[in-house]
């Protein structure tokens, strides 16, 4: 499957690709933004979403938008899904906040570790007091900025 041109309107075009060893031709009815299923820092990749009724899969991912706390809505969401499929099981349940947090945990730890080492080195070496204070202010500003981005990674997209 070749990617469509960035300037070409894909709606209504037909694409053919393999699903479970058989060729499937579909019409494009919508387009989503970049998909990064391997983490926020991974390269975006092409994804195709098919209606479950047309291409049943053994594993299904449900993404549900709520107006309140998603965990408080969980039993109602499961009930609605089971109306369509009474035998539906749920292997893993997570909020988007949890999934985003999981993708940046290692990066957050590495940044804090690196920053701590940098601070120890500066504080324990013979650096002029004025330069030391300047570094400390810049270090604190940098760490606060980085933590803001880690707490709300969507800031980068705004």
N, C-alpha and C positions, 0 to 999 in steps of 0.2 A: 504494500500500500504506500503510495507516495503522498507526502504531506501536500495539502493544497496551498496555493500561494497566499501570502498574508493579505493581499489586496483583492483576492478572488472571493466572491460571496459563495460560501459552501452550501447554503440552504437550498434543498431541492436536488443537489447532486447525488449521484449513486456511487457507492463504494463497494468493492468486493474484497473479502478477507476470509481467512480460515477460522472456523470455530469447531473445536473437537474433531479436526480432520476433514471437515466438509466445507465447501465454499458457500459463503453466505453473502448475498447482495442486499444492501440496505440503502434507504434514502436518508440523507442527513436532514434532521428536523430541528436541530438546535446545536449551539456551540457553548462550551463552558470555558472558563479561564484556564490558566496553566495548572496542570495537575502534577503534584510532587508526592507520590505515594511512599517514597523512601525517606522522607524527612524534608523539613523546610529548606535545608541547604542543598538538597539534591537538584540535579538538572530536571527541568520539566520534560515530560514525555507525552507522546500521543496516547490517548485513551479513547475507548469506544464504550458507550453505555447502551445496553440492549434491554428492551422490556423483558421482564422475567417470563412472561407468558410466551414470548417468541423464542427464548433461548434459556430454558431452565438450567440453573447451575446448582451444584451441591452446596456451595457456600454463598450466602447472600449478605451484602452489607447494607444495612438500613441507616440512612442519615435523616434525622428528623429535626426540624427547627421548632423551638418552643419560644414562648414569650416570657416564661418565668424560669424557675430552677428546673432543669431537665430531669434531675433525679426524682423530684417530687411528682413529675408527670409520667414516670416510668411505667407504672402499672396500667395507666390509661393507654399509653403508646403500645405496650405489649398486647393489650386487649384488642385494640384496633387492628393490629397486624394479624392476630389470631382469628379475627373475623374472616379474613381472606384465606388463611391457612391454619386450621386448628392444630396441626401437628408441628407448627414452627417452633424450633428451639433457639435459644440465645446462648452462644458460646462466650461472648465477650461484650461487655457494655462499658462504654467510656464516653465522657463528655469531650467536646472539642478542646476545651481548656486543658483537660488531662492529656489528650493526644499531643497538643502543641508543647505542653510542658515536658512530656516524655522525649520529644525530639531535641529539646535544647538543654536538657539536664547535664549531659557530658560537657557541652561547650561552656555552660555556666561554671561548672566546677573547674575546668581548665583555666578559664579567665581569672577566677578568684585565686587559684593557686599561683598563676604567673604574676598577678598583681601583688600578692603577698610576698613572693620572692623579691620582686623589684623593690618593694618598700623596705624590706629587711636589708638589702644590699645598700640602698641609699642611706639608711639610718646608721649603719654600722661602718661606713667608710668615711674617710676624712674629706668631707665635702664642705665648702664654704657655707655657713649658716643661711645666708640670703638665698643661695642656689638651692639649698635643701628645702627651704620653705616654699620657694617657687615650684619645685618639683612636687612637693606634697599637695599644693593647691591644684596643680594640673592633674596629678594622679587621681585625686578625689573627684574632680570634675569628670575625668574620663571614666572612672568606675561608675559614677552615678549615671552617666549617659548610657554606658553599656548595660547596666542593670535595668534601666528604663526600657531598653530595646528587648531585653530578655523577658521582662515581665509582660510587656505588650509587644510581641514580635510583629503585629499587624501595623505598628507605627511605620515600619519601613514601606508599607504598601500605600500609605495615604499621601 
